[in-house]
Amino acid sequence: MFALSRLAKSPLSVSLKCEPPLVEQLRQMHRAVTPGYHLNKKHWNTVVLDGSLPDRLIKDMVEDSYDLVVSRLPMSRRRALGWRPDNA
C-alpha cells in the first residue's frame, strides 16, 4: 500500500509513505501536510488536498511513496510492474 484515502471525506486527503528525513521537513513547510492518520508517524504523512499545495509537489509525493513501496517488493513483482530503480 502506498496511498490511503477516504474518498467521501471533504476536503479530500491522502496518506502517503515518505522517507523519514523528509517527513518532518514537509510537515514544517506545509500546513496541509500532517502526521499520517492512524499510521506510523515516522514513515507516513497525510496530505489535505485543499488547493494550498502545488500539483507538482503532490505528484512528487505520490511517486515517491509508490517508489518506496515497490522498491521493497520481490524482484519478480517489481518486474511484473515494469518498475526499475532508475524510475525512482
HTML snippet that shows the backbone in 3Dmol.js (N, CA, C, O; Angstrom):
<script src="https://3Dmol.org/build/3Dmol-min.js"></script>
<div id="view" style="width:600px;height:400px;position:relative"></div>
<script>
const pdb = `
ATOM      1  N   MET A   1       0.848  -1.160   0.000  1.00  0.00           N
ATOM      2  CA  MET A   1       0.000   0.000   0.000  1.00  0.00           C
ATOM      3  C   MET A   1       0.902   1.235   0.000  1.00  0.00           C
ATOM      4  O   MET A   1       1.785   1.359   0.849  1.00  0.00           O
ATOM      5  N   PHE A   2       0.686   2.133  -0.937  1.00  0.00           N
ATOM      6  CA  PHE A   2       1.496   3.341  -0.983  1.00  0.00           C
ATOM      7  C   PHE A   2       0.655   4.597  -0.795  1.00  0.00           C
ATOM      8  O   PHE A   2       1.197   5.681  -0.581  1.00  0.00           O
ATOM      9  N   ALA A   3      -0.674   4.458  -0.873  1.00  0.00           N
ATOM     10  CA  ALA A   3      -1.570   5.605  -0.679  1.00  0.00           C
ATOM     11  C   ALA A   3      -2.868   5.111  -0.057  1.00  0.00           C
ATOM     12  O   ALA A   3      -3.356   4.021  -0.357  1.00  0.00           O
ATOM     13  N   LEU A   4      -3.405   5.943   0.813  1.00  0.00           N
ATOM     14  CA  LEU A   4      -4.640   5.593   1.510  1.00  0.00           C
ATOM     15  C   LEU A   4      -5.492   6.846   1.583  1.00  0.00           C
ATOM     16  O   LEU A   4      -5.019   7.904   1.999  1.00  0.00           O
ATOM     17  N   SER A   5      -6.764   6.726   1.174  1.00  0.00           N
ATOM     18  CA  SER A   5      -7.640   7.889   1.192  1.00  0.00           C
ATOM     19  C   SER A   5      -9.060   7.484   1.546  1.00  0.00           C
ATOM     20  O   SER A   5      -9.506   6.381   1.232  1.00  0.00           O
ATOM     21  N   ARG A   6      -9.749   8.385   2.196  1.00  0.00           N
ATOM     22  CA  ARG A   6     -11.175   8.213   2.460  1.00  0.00           C
ATOM     23  C   ARG A   6     -11.892   9.131   1.482  1.00  0.00           C
ATOM     24  O   ARG A   6     -12.003  10.333   1.724  1.00  0.00           O
ATOM     25  N   LEU A   7     -12.371   8.584   0.397  1.00  0.00           N
ATOM     26  CA  LEU A   7     -12.886   9.367  -0.719  1.00  0.00           C
ATOM     27  C   LEU A   7     -14.112  10.205  -0.384  1.00  0.00           C
ATOM     28  O   LEU A   7     -14.365  11.210  -1.049  1.00  0.00           O
ATOM     29  N   ALA A   8     -14.877   9.817   0.632  1.00  0.00           N
ATOM     30  CA  ALA A   8     -16.083  10.565   0.981  1.00  0.00           C
ATOM     31  C   ALA A   8     -15.788  11.769   1.882  1.00  0.00           C
ATOM     32  O   ALA A   8     -16.675  12.583   2.141  1.00  0.00           O
ATOM     33  N   LYS A   9     -14.562  11.881   2.350  1.00  0.00           N
ATOM     34  CA  LYS A   9     -14.203  12.970   3.258  1.00  0.00           C
ATOM     35  C   LYS A   9     -13.980  14.267   2.480  1.00  0.00           C
ATOM     36  O   LYS A   9     -13.453  14.255   1.367  1.00  0.00           O
ATOM     37  N   SER A  10     -14.382  15.366   3.073  1.00  0.00           N
ATOM     38  CA  SER A  10     -14.173  16.664   2.449  1.00  0.00           C
ATOM     39  C   SER A  10     -13.531  17.602   3.460  1.00  0.00           C
ATOM     40  O   SER A  10     -14.059  17.754   4.562  1.00  0.00           O
ATOM     41  N   PRO A  11     -12.419  18.233   3.128  1.00  0.00           N
ATOM     42  CA  PRO A  11     -11.706  18.113   1.870  1.00  0.00           C
ATOM     43  C   PRO A  11     -11.007  16.755   1.778  1.00  0.00           C
ATOM     44  O   PRO A  11     -10.690  16.124   2.787  1.00  0.00           O
ATOM     45  N   LEU A  12     -10.785  16.339   0.566  1.00  0.00           N
ATOM     46  CA  LEU A  12     -10.126  15.066   0.304  1.00  0.00           C
ATOM     47  C   LEU A  12      -8.710  15.101   0.860  1.00  0.00           C
ATOM     48  O   LEU A  12      -8.026  16.121   0.774  1.00  0.00           O
ATOM     49  N   SER A  13      -8.281  13.996   1.422  1.00  0.00           N
ATOM     50  CA  SER A  13      -6.900  13.870   1.888  1.00  0.00           C
ATOM     51  C   SER A  13      -6.381  12.498   1.485  1.00  0.00           C
ATOM     52  O   SER A  13      -7.149  11.570   1.232  1.00  0.00           O
ATOM     53  N   VAL A  14      -5.061  12.396   1.433  1.00  0.00           N
ATOM     54  CA  VAL A  14      -4.428  11.135   1.079  1.00  0.00           C
ATOM     55  C   VAL A  14      -3.210  10.958   1.983  1.00  0.00           C
ATOM     56  O   VAL A  14      -2.448  11.897   2.211  1.00  0.00           O
ATOM     57  N   SER A  15      -3.042   9.740   2.493  1.00  0.00           N
ATOM     58  CA  SER A  15      -1.863   9.419   3.291  1.00  0.00           C
ATOM     59  C   SER A  15      -0.853   8.753   2.382  1.00  0.00           C
ATOM     60  O   SER A  15      -1.181   7.844   1.620  1.00  0.00           O
ATOM     61  N   LEU A  16       0.398   9.228   2.477  1.00  0.00           N
ATOM     62  CA  LEU A  16       1.465   8.764   1.597  1.00  0.00           C
ATOM     63  C   LEU A  16       2.702   8.401   2.405  1.00  0.00           C
ATOM     64  O   LEU A  16       3.041   9.065   3.384  1.00  0.00           O
ATOM     65  N   LYS A  17       3.363   7.343   1.979  1.00  0.00           N
ATOM     66  CA  LYS A  17       4.608   6.935   2.620  1.00  0.00           C
ATOM     67  C   LYS A  17       5.694   7.925   2.223  1.00  0.00           C
ATOM     68  O   LYS A  17       5.654   8.506   1.139  1.00  0.00           O
ATOM     69  N   CYS A  18       6.669   8.111   3.116  1.00  0.00           N
ATOM     70  CA  CYS A  18       7.690   9.121   2.877  1.00  0.00           C
ATOM     71  C   CYS A  18       8.985   8.722   3.586  1.00  0.00           C
ATOM     72  O   CYS A  18       8.952   8.044   4.613  1.00  0.00           O
ATOM     73  N   GLU A  19      10.118   9.142   3.037  1.00  0.00           N
ATOM     74  CA  GLU A  19      11.409   8.922   3.690  1.00  0.00           C
ATOM     75  C   GLU A  19      11.408   9.657   5.032  1.00  0.00           C
ATOM     76  O   GLU A  19      11.028  10.827   5.081  1.00  0.00           O
ATOM     77  N   PRO A  20      11.821   9.007   6.116  1.00  0.00           N
ATOM     78  CA  PRO A  20      11.795   9.658   7.428  1.00  0.00           C
ATOM     79  C   PRO A  20      12.421  11.054   7.500  1.00  0.00           C
ATOM     80  O   PRO A  20      11.834  11.928   8.137  1.00  0.00           O
ATOM     81  N   PRO A  21      13.584  11.315   6.879  1.00  0.00           N
ATOM     82  CA  PRO A  21      14.135  12.677   6.981  1.00  0.00           C
ATOM     83  C   PRO A  21      13.240  13.738   6.325  1.00  0.00           C
ATOM     84  O   PRO A  21      13.241  14.898   6.738  1.00  0.00           O
ATOM     85  N   LEU A  22      12.494  13.343   5.323  1.00  0.00           N
ATOM     86  CA  LEU A  22      11.643  14.274   4.591  1.00  0.00           C
ATOM     87  C   LEU A  22      10.282  14.467   5.264  1.00  0.00           C
ATOM     88  O   LEU A  22       9.630  15.491   5.060  1.00  0.00           O
ATOM     89  N   VAL A  23       9.855  13.494   6.061  1.00  0.00           N
ATOM     90  CA  VAL A  23       8.555  13.549   6.728  1.00  0.00           C
ATOM     91  C   VAL A  23       8.399  14.857   7.504  1.00  0.00           C
ATOM     92  O   VAL A  23       7.447  15.605   7.282  1.00  0.00           O
ATOM     93  N   GLU A  24       9.319  15.123   8.394  1.00  0.00           N
ATOM     94  CA  GLU A  24       9.242  16.323   9.248  1.00  0.00           C
ATOM     95  C   GLU A  24       9.410  17.606   8.435  1.00  0.00           C
ATOM     96  O   GLU A  24       8.743  18.607   8.696  1.00  0.00           O
ATOM     97  N   GLN A  25      10.288  17.566   7.471  1.00  0.00           N
ATOM     98  CA  GLN A  25      10.526  18.757   6.637  1.00  0.00           C
ATOM     99  C   GLN A  25       9.240  19.176   5.920  1.00  0.00           C
ATOM    100  O   GLN A  25       8.898  20.358   5.902  1.00  0.00           O
ATOM    101  N   LEU A  26       8.534  18.219   5.335  1.00  0.00           N
ATOM    102  CA  LEU A  26       7.288  18.540   4.637  1.00  0.00           C
ATOM    103  C   LEU A  26       6.230  19.075   5.601  1.00  0.00           C
ATOM    104  O   LEU A  26       5.490  19.998   5.263  1.00  0.00           O
ATOM    105  N   ARG A  27       6.160  18.499   6.794  1.00  0.00           N
ATOM    106  CA  ARG A  27       5.191  18.963   7.793  1.00  0.00           C
ATOM    107  C   ARG A  27       5.474  20.395   8.228  1.00  0.00           C
ATOM    108  O   ARG A  27       4.552  21.187   8.422  1.00  0.00           O
ATOM    109  N   GLN A  28       6.750  20.721   8.378  1.00  0.00           N
ATOM    110  CA  GLN A  28       7.116  22.070   8.800  1.00  0.00           C
ATOM    111  C   GLN A  28       6.890  23.107   7.704  1.00  0.00           C
ATOM    112  O   GLN A  28       6.586  24.265   7.992  1.00  0.00           O
ATOM    113  N   MET A  29       7.038  22.696   6.463  1.00  0.00           N
ATOM    114  CA  MET A  29       6.921  23.630   5.344  1.00  0.00           C
ATOM    115  C   MET A  29       5.480  23.863   4.886  1.00  0.00           C
ATOM    116  O   MET A  29       5.178  24.911   4.316  1.00  0.00           O
ATOM    117  N   HIS A  30       4.583  22.892   5.132  1.00  0.00           N
ATOM    118  CA  HIS A  30       3.231  22.960   4.574  1.00  0.00           C
ATOM    119  C   HIS A  30       2.189  22.597   5.632  1.00  0.00           C
ATOM    120  O   HIS A  30       2.243  21.517   6.221  1.00  0.00           O
ATOM    121  N   ARG A  31       1.252  23.493   5.864  1.00  0.00           N
ATOM    122  CA  ARG A  31       0.187  23.237   6.839  1.00  0.00           C
ATOM    123  C   ARG A  31      -0.714  22.080   6.415  1.00  0.00           C
ATOM    124  O   ARG A  31      -1.331  21.432   7.261  1.00  0.00           O
ATOM    125  N   ALA A  32      -0.791  21.820   5.125  1.00  0.00           N
ATOM    126  CA  ALA A  32      -1.660  20.759   4.608  1.00  0.00           C
ATOM    127  C   ALA A  32      -1.041  19.370   4.775  1.00  0.00           C
ATOM    128  O   ALA A  32      -1.679  18.366   4.457  1.00  0.00           O
ATOM    129  N   VAL A  33       0.189  19.308   5.267  1.00  0.00           N
ATOM    130  CA  VAL A  33       0.873  18.030   5.480  1.00  0.00           C
ATOM    131  C   VAL A  33       0.979  17.802   6.990  1.00  0.00           C
ATOM    132  O   VAL A  33       1.598  18.580   7.715  1.00  0.00           O
ATOM    133  N   THR A  34       0.355  16.712   7.438  1.00  0.00           N
ATOM    134  CA  THR A  34       0.322  16.388   8.863  1.00  0.00           C
ATOM    135  C   THR A  34       0.766  14.940   9.070  1.00  0.00           C
ATOM    136  O   THR A  34       0.858  14.183   8.104  1.00  0.00           O
ATOM    137  N   PRO A  35       1.043  14.543  10.323  1.00  0.00           N
ATOM    138  CA  PRO A  35       1.418  13.144  10.575  1.00  0.00           C
ATOM    139  C   PRO A  35       0.343  12.191  10.048  1.00  0.00           C
ATOM    140  O   PRO A  35      -0.849  12.489  10.115  1.00  0.00           O
ATOM    141  N   GLY A  36       0.769  11.060   9.531  1.00  0.00           N
ATOM    142  CA  GLY A  36      -0.150  10.071   8.967  1.00  0.00           C
ATOM    143  C   GLY A  36      -1.235   9.659   9.941  1.00  0.00           C
ATOM    144  O   GLY A  36      -0.944   9.208  11.049  1.00  0.00           O
ATOM    145  N   TYR A  37      -2.470   9.810   9.535  1.00  0.00           N
ATOM    146  CA  TYR A  37      -3.627   9.495  10.368  1.00  0.00           C
ATOM    147  C   TYR A  37      -3.730   7.986  10.569  1.00  0.00           C
ATOM    148  O   TYR A  37      -3.911   7.247   9.601  1.00  0.00           O
ATOM    149  N   HIS A  38      -3.619   7.524  11.799  1.00  0.00           N
ATOM    150  CA  HIS A  38      -3.669   6.099  12.166  1.00  0.00           C
ATOM    151  C   HIS A  38      -2.580   5.285  11.468  1.00  0.00           C
ATOM    152  O   HIS A  38      -2.768   4.099  11.196  1.00  0.00           O
ATOM    153  N   LEU A  39      -1.451   5.916  11.180  1.00  0.00           N
ATOM    154  CA  LEU A  39      -0.330   5.238  10.527  1.00  0.00           C
ATOM    155  C   LEU A  39       0.951   5.559  11.296  1.00  0.00           C
ATOM    156  O   LEU A  39       0.950   6.417  12.179  1.00  0.00           O
ATOM    157  N   ASN A  40       2.027   4.880  10.964  1.00  0.00           N
ATOM    158  CA  ASN A  40       3.315   5.136  11.590  1.00  0.00           C
ATOM    159  C   ASN A  40       3.772   6.548  11.234  1.00  0.00           C
ATOM    160  O   ASN A  40       4.082   6.833  10.077  1.00  0.00           O
ATOM    161  N   LYS A  41       3.813   7.427  12.228  1.00  0.00           N
ATOM    162  CA  LYS A  41       4.121   8.846  12.012  1.00  0.00           C
ATOM    163  C   LYS A  41       5.544   9.072  11.507  1.00  0.00           C
ATOM    164  O   LYS A  41       5.849  10.132  10.962  1.00  0.00           O
ATOM    165  N   LYS A  42       6.402   8.094  11.685  1.00  0.00           N
ATOM    166  CA  LYS A  42       7.787   8.212  11.223  1.00  0.00           C
ATOM    167  C   LYS A  42       7.884   8.048   9.699  1.00  0.00           C
ATOM    168  O   LYS A  42       8.818   8.555   9.078  1.00  0.00           O
ATOM    169  N   HIS A  43       6.922   7.340   9.103  1.00  0.00           N
ATOM    170  CA  HIS A  43       7.002   6.999   7.686  1.00  0.00           C
ATOM    171  C   HIS A  43       5.840   7.519   6.842  1.00  0.00           C
ATOM    172  O   HIS A  43       5.890   7.427   5.615  1.00  0.00           O
ATOM    173  N   TRP A  44       4.801   8.061   7.466  1.00  0.00           N
ATOM    174  CA  TRP A  44       3.607   8.437   6.712  1.00  0.00           C
ATOM    175  C   TRP A  44       3.173   9.868   7.014  1.00  0.00           C
ATOM    176  O   TRP A  44       3.223  10.320   8.158  1.00  0.00           O
ATOM    177  N   ASN A  45       2.749  10.566   5.974  1.00  0.00           N
ATOM    178  CA  ASN A  45       2.133  11.884   6.089  1.00  0.00           C
ATOM    179  C   ASN A  45       0.733  11.826   5.500  1.00  0.00           C
ATOM    180  O   ASN A  45       0.482  11.093   4.543  1.00  0.00           O
ATOM    181  N   THR A  46      -0.170  12.596   6.071  1.00  0.00           N
ATOM    182  CA  THR A  46      -1.483  12.785   5.474  1.00  0.00           C
ATOM    183  C   THR A  46      -1.481  14.167   4.840  1.00  0.00           C
ATOM    184  O   THR A  46      -1.133  15.159   5.480  1.00  0.00           O
ATOM    185  N   VAL A  47      -1.875  14.218   3.575  1.00  0.00           N
ATOM    186  CA  VAL A  47      -1.850  15.448   2.793  1.00  0.00           C
ATOM    187  C   VAL A  47      -3.285  15.858   2.477  1.00  0.00           C
ATOM    188  O   VAL A  47      -4.019  15.117   1.823  1.00  0.00           O
ATOM    189  N   VAL A  48      -3.677  17.030   2.942  1.00  0.00           N
ATOM    190  CA  VAL A  48      -5.014  17.556   2.659  1.00  0.00           C
ATOM    191  C   VAL A  48      -4.962  18.220   1.283  1.00  0.00           C
ATOM    192  O   VAL A  48      -4.145  19.108   1.039  1.00  0.00           O
ATOM    193  N   LEU A  49      -5.838  17.779   0.397  1.00  0.00           N
ATOM    194  CA  LEU A  49      -5.870  18.295  -0.972  1.00  0.00           C
ATOM    195  C   LEU A  49      -6.875  19.447  -1.049  1.00  0.00           C
ATOM    196  O   LEU A  49      -7.965  19.322  -1.607  1.00  0.00           O
ATOM    197  N   ASP A  50      -6.461  20.564  -0.469  1.00  0.00           N
ATOM    198  CA  ASP A  50      -7.337  21.732  -0.370  1.00  0.00           C
ATOM    199  C   ASP A  50      -6.952  22.860  -1.328  1.00  0.00           C
ATOM    200  O   ASP A  50      -7.500  23.959  -1.251  1.00  0.00           O
ATOM    201  N   GLY A  51      -6.015  22.585  -2.224  1.00  0.00           N
ATOM    202  CA  GLY A  51      -5.582  23.589  -3.185  1.00  0.00           C
ATOM    203  C   GLY A  51      -4.400  24.416  -2.715  1.00  0.00           C
ATOM    204  O   GLY A  51      -3.910  25.260  -3.465  1.00  0.00           O
ATOM    205  N   SER A  52      -3.927  24.198  -1.496  1.00  0.00           N
ATOM    206  CA  SER A  52      -2.828  25.002  -0.978  1.00  0.00           C
ATOM    207  C   SER A  52      -1.449  24.503  -1.422  1.00  0.00           C
ATOM    208  O   SER A  52      -0.465  25.236  -1.326  1.00  0.00           O
ATOM    209  N   LEU A  53      -1.376  23.273  -1.902  1.00  0.00           N
ATOM    210  CA  LEU A  53      -0.100  22.706  -2.353  1.00  0.00           C
ATOM    211  C   LEU A  53      -0.040  22.683  -3.869  1.00  0.00           C
ATOM    212  O   LEU A  53      -1.049  22.427  -4.526  1.00  0.00           O
ATOM    213  N   PRO A  54       1.135  22.949  -4.433  1.00  0.00           N
ATOM    214  CA  PRO A  54       1.273  22.858  -5.893  1.00  0.00           C
ATOM    215  C   PRO A  54       1.028  21.423  -6.374  1.00  0.00           C
ATOM    216  O   PRO A  54       1.423  20.460  -5.717  1.00  0.00           O
ATOM    217  N   ASP A  55       0.376  21.303  -7.519  1.00  0.00           N
ATOM    218  CA  ASP A  55       0.112  19.972  -8.091  1.00  0.00           C
ATOM    219  C   ASP A  55       1.393  19.166  -8.246  1.00  0.00           C
ATOM    220  O   ASP A  55       1.398  17.958  -8.010  1.00  0.00           O
ATOM    221  N   ARG A  56       2.485  19.826  -8.644  1.00  0.00           N
ATOM    222  CA  ARG A  56       3.757  19.135  -8.864  1.00  0.00           C
ATOM    223  C   ARG A  56       4.263  18.492  -7.562  1.00  0.00           C
ATOM    224  O   ARG A  56       4.785  17.378  -7.581  1.00  0.00           O
ATOM    225  N   LEU A  57       4.105  19.196  -6.441  1.00  0.00           N
ATOM    226  CA  LEU A  57       4.538  18.658  -5.149  1.00  0.00           C
ATOM    227  C   LEU A  57       3.721  17.425  -4.789  1.00  0.00           C
ATOM    228  O   LEU A  57       4.271  16.429  -4.320  1.00  0.00           O
ATOM    229  N   ILE A  58       2.429  17.488  -5.003  1.00  0.00           N
ATOM    230  CA  ILE A  58       1.561  16.341  -4.702  1.00  0.00           C
ATOM    231  C   ILE A  58       1.949  15.153  -5.576  1.00  0.00           C
ATOM    232  O   ILE A  58       2.066  14.028  -5.092  1.00  0.00           O
ATOM    233  N   LYS A  59       2.146  15.409  -6.857  1.00  0.00           N
ATOM    234  CA  LYS A  59       2.547  14.336  -7.777  1.00  0.00           C
ATOM    235  C   LYS A  59       3.875  13.713  -7.335  1.00  0.00           C
ATOM    236  O   LYS A  59       4.019  12.491  -7.339  1.00  0.00           O
ATOM    237  N   ASP A  60       4.834  14.547  -6.958  1.00  0.00           N
ATOM    238  CA  ASP A  60       6.131  14.039  -6.499  1.00  0.00           C
ATOM    239  C   ASP A  60       5.978  13.190  -5.239  1.00  0.00           C
ATOM    240  O   ASP A  60       6.631  12.155  -5.111  1.00  0.00           O
ATOM    241  N   MET A  61       5.125  13.616  -4.310  1.00  0.00           N
ATOM    242  CA  MET A  61       4.921  12.842  -3.085  1.00  0.00           C
ATOM    243  C   MET A  61       4.273  11.490  -3.389  1.00  0.00           C
ATOM    244  O   MET A  61       4.639  10.481  -2.785  1.00  0.00           O
ATOM    245  N   VAL A  62       3.317  11.461  -4.318  1.00  0.00           N
ATOM    246  CA  VAL A  62       2.672  10.196  -4.698  1.00  0.00           C
ATOM    247  C   VAL A  62       3.701   9.276  -5.354  1.00  0.00           C
ATOM    248  O   VAL A  62       3.776   8.094  -5.016  1.00  0.00           O
ATOM    249  N   GLU A  63       4.489   9.802  -6.282  1.00  0.00           N
ATOM    250  CA  GLU A  63       5.502   8.991  -6.962  1.00  0.00           C
ATOM    251  C   GLU A  63       6.553   8.472  -5.982  1.00  0.00           C
ATOM    252  O   GLU A  63       6.969   7.318  -6.072  1.00  0.00           O
ATOM    253  N   ASP A  64       6.980   9.320  -5.051  1.00  0.00           N
ATOM    254  CA  ASP A  64       7.962   8.879  -4.054  1.00  0.00           C
ATOM    255  C   ASP A  64       7.396   7.765  -3.180  1.00  0.00           C
ATOM    256  O   ASP A  64       8.096   6.799  -2.873  1.00  0.00           O
ATOM    257  N   SER A  65       6.142   7.894  -2.781  1.00  0.00           N
ATOM    258  CA  SER A  65       5.507   6.872  -1.965  1.00  0.00           C
ATOM    259  C   SER A  65       5.459   5.543  -2.719  1.00  0.00           C
ATOM    260  O   SER A  65       5.806   4.496  -2.173  1.00  0.00           O
ATOM    261  N   TYR A  66       5.030   5.599  -3.962  1.00  0.00           N
ATOM    262  CA  TYR A  66       4.967   4.391  -4.799  1.00  0.00           C
ATOM    263  C   TYR A  66       6.354   3.752  -4.912  1.00  0.00           C
ATOM    264  O   TYR A  66       6.504   2.544  -4.725  1.00  0.00           O
ATOM    265  N   ASP A  67       7.356   4.563  -5.215  1.00  0.00           N
ATOM    266  CA  ASP A  67       8.716   4.034  -5.376  1.00  0.00           C
ATOM    267  C   ASP A  67       9.235   3.403  -4.086  1.00  0.00           C
ATOM    268  O   ASP A  67       9.896   2.365  -4.133  1.00  0.00           O
ATOM    269  N   LEU A  68       8.951   4.006  -2.949  1.00  0.00           N
ATOM    270  CA  LEU A  68       9.385   3.439  -1.668  1.00  0.00           C
ATOM    271  C   LEU A  68       8.794   2.058  -1.443  1.00  0.00           C
ATOM    272  O   LEU A  68       9.491   1.145  -1.002  1.00  0.00           O
ATOM    273  N   VAL A  69       7.529   1.905  -1.740  1.00  0.00           N
ATOM    274  CA  VAL A  69       6.848   0.622  -1.515  1.00  0.00           C
ATOM    275  C   VAL A  69       7.293  -0.419  -2.541  1.00  0.00           C
ATOM    276  O   VAL A  69       7.640  -1.543  -2.176  1.00  0.00           O
ATOM    277  N   VAL A  70       7.283  -0.054  -3.805  1.00  0.00           N
ATOM    278  CA  VAL A  70       7.628  -1.014  -4.860  1.00  0.00           C
ATOM    279  C   VAL A  70       9.087  -1.455  -4.756  1.00  0.00           C
ATOM    280  O   VAL A  70       9.400  -2.609  -5.051  1.00  0.00           O
ATOM    281  N   SER A  71       9.974  -0.570  -4.347  1.00  0.00           N
ATOM    282  CA  SER A  71      11.395  -0.930  -4.252  1.00  0.00           C
ATOM    283  C   SER A  71      11.636  -2.046  -3.238  1.00  0.00           C
ATOM    284  O   SER A  71      12.681  -2.696  -3.275  1.00  0.00           O
ATOM    285  N   ARG A  72      10.703  -2.270  -2.352  1.00  0.00           N
ATOM    286  CA  ARG A  72      10.860  -3.311  -1.331  1.00  0.00           C
ATOM    287  C   ARG A  72      10.133  -4.616  -1.689  1.00  0.00           C
ATOM    288  O   ARG A  72      10.158  -5.573  -0.914  1.00  0.00           O
ATOM    289  N   LEU A  73       9.502  -4.651  -2.834  1.00  0.00           N
ATOM    290  CA  LEU A  73       8.834  -5.872  -3.286  1.00  0.00           C
ATOM    291  C   LEU A  73       9.862  -6.854  -3.833  1.00  0.00           C
ATOM    292  O   LEU A  73      10.966  -6.451  -4.200  1.00  0.00           O
ATOM    293  N   PRO A  74       9.515  -8.132  -3.894  1.00  0.00           N
ATOM    294  CA  PRO A  74      10.407  -9.097  -4.527  1.00  0.00           C
ATOM    295  C   PRO A  74      10.661  -8.716  -5.987  1.00  0.00           C
ATOM    296  O   PRO A  74       9.815  -8.105  -6.640  1.00  0.00           O
ATOM    297  N   MET A  75      11.827  -9.085  -6.477  1.00  0.00           N
ATOM    298  CA  MET A  75      12.240  -8.746  -7.841  1.00  0.00           C
ATOM    299  C   MET A  75      11.176  -9.135  -8.875  1.00  0.00           C
ATOM    300  O   MET A  75      10.905  -8.369  -9.800  1.00  0.00           O
ATOM    301  N   SER A  76      10.578 -10.307  -8.727  1.00  0.00           N
ATOM    302  CA  SER A  76       9.580 -10.756  -9.706  1.00  0.00           C
ATOM    303  C   SER A  76       8.376  -9.808  -9.749  1.00  0.00           C
ATOM    304  O   SER A  76       7.841  -9.533 -10.823  1.00  0.00           O
ATOM    305  N   ARG A  77       7.955  -9.313  -8.592  1.00  0.00           N
ATOM    306  CA  ARG A  77       6.829  -8.364  -8.541  1.00  0.00           C
ATOM    307  C   ARG A  77       7.214  -7.033  -9.164  1.00  0.00           C
ATOM    308  O   ARG A  77       6.417  -6.421  -9.875  1.00  0.00           O
ATOM    309  N   ARG A  78       8.463  -6.574  -8.892  1.00  0.00           N
ATOM    310  CA  ARG A  78       8.928  -5.312  -9.488  1.00  0.00           C
ATOM    311  C   ARG A  78       8.966  -5.417 -11.009  1.00  0.00           C
ATOM    312  O   ARG A  78       8.565  -4.495 -11.719  1.00  0.00           O
ATOM    313  N   ARG A  79       9.456  -6.560 -11.497  1.00  0.00           N
ATOM    314  CA  ARG A  79       9.493  -6.768 -12.960  1.00  0.00           C
ATOM    315  C   ARG A  79       8.095  -6.776 -13.545  1.00  0.00           C
ATOM    316  O   ARG A  79       7.855  -6.173 -14.591  1.00  0.00           O
ATOM    317  N   ALA A  80       7.170  -7.454 -12.881  1.00  0.00           N
ATOM    318  CA  ALA A  80       5.783  -7.532 -13.360  1.00  0.00           C
ATOM    319  C   ALA A  80       5.150  -6.133 -13.443  1.00  0.00           C
ATOM    320  O   ALA A  80       4.299  -5.884 -14.297  1.00  0.00           O
ATOM    321  N   LEU A  81       5.563  -5.242 -12.569  1.00  0.00           N
ATOM    322  CA  LEU A  81       5.043  -3.871 -12.580  1.00  0.00           C
ATOM    323  C   LEU A  81       5.806  -2.976 -13.556  1.00  0.00           C
ATOM    324  O   LEU A  81       5.412  -1.835 -13.801  1.00  0.00           O
ATOM    325  N   GLY A  82       6.894  -3.499 -14.106  1.00  0.00           N
ATOM    326  CA  GLY A  82       7.697  -2.692 -15.026  1.00  0.00           C
ATOM    327  C   GLY A  82       8.509  -1.620 -14.318  1.00  0.00           C
ATOM    328  O   GLY A  82       8.904  -0.626 -14.927  1.00  0.00           O
ATOM    329  N   TRP A  83       8.754  -1.824 -13.041  1.00  0.00           N
ATOM    330  CA  TRP A  83       9.475  -0.830 -12.234  1.00  0.00           C
ATOM    331  C   TRP A  83      10.968  -1.116 -12.265  1.00  0.00           C
ATOM    332  O   TRP A  83      11.391  -2.267 -12.156  1.00  0.00           O
ATOM    333  N   ARG A  84      11.755  -0.072 -12.412  1.00  0.00           N
ATOM    334  CA  ARG A  84      13.225  -0.182 -12.354  1.00  0.00           C
ATOM    335  C   ARG A  84      13.731   0.869 -11.373  1.00  0.00           C
ATOM    336  O   ARG A  84      13.098   1.908 -11.187  1.00  0.00           O
ATOM    337  N   PRO A  85      14.884   0.594 -10.740  1.00  0.00           N
ATOM    338  CA  PRO A  85      15.423   1.572  -9.786  1.00  0.00           C
ATOM    339  C   PRO A  85      15.618   2.961 -10.385  1.00  0.00           C
ATOM    340  O   PRO A  85      15.510   3.961  -9.675  1.00  0.00           O
ATOM    341  N   ASP A  86      15.903   3.035 -11.673  1.00  0.00           N
ATOM    342  CA  ASP A  86      16.095   4.357 -12.289  1.00  0.00           C
ATOM    343  C   ASP A  86      14.772   5.130 -12.387  1.00  0.00           C
ATOM    344  O   ASP A  86      14.781   6.326 -12.680  1.00  0.00           O
ATOM    345  N   ASN A  87      13.617   4.452 -12.143  1.00  0.00           N
ATOM    346  CA  ASN A  87      12.328   5.149 -12.103  1.00  0.00           C
ATOM    347  C   ASN A  87      12.220   5.970 -10.832  1.00  0.00           C
ATOM    348  O   ASN A  87      11.449   6.929 -10.773  1.00  0.00           O
ATOM    349  N   ALA A  88      12.985   5.603  -9.817  1.00  0.00           N
ATOM    350  CA  ALA A  88      12.895   6.291  -8.520  1.00  0.00           C
ATOM    351  C   ALA A  88      13.566   7.637  -8.547  1.00  0.00           C
ATOM    352  O   ALA A  88      13.578   8.341  -7.537  1.00  0.00           O
TER     353      ALA A  88
END
`;
const viewer = $3Dmol.createViewer("view");
viewer.addModel(pdb, "pdb");
viewer.setStyle({}, {cartoon: {color: "spectrum"}});
viewer.zoomTo();
viewer.render();
</script>
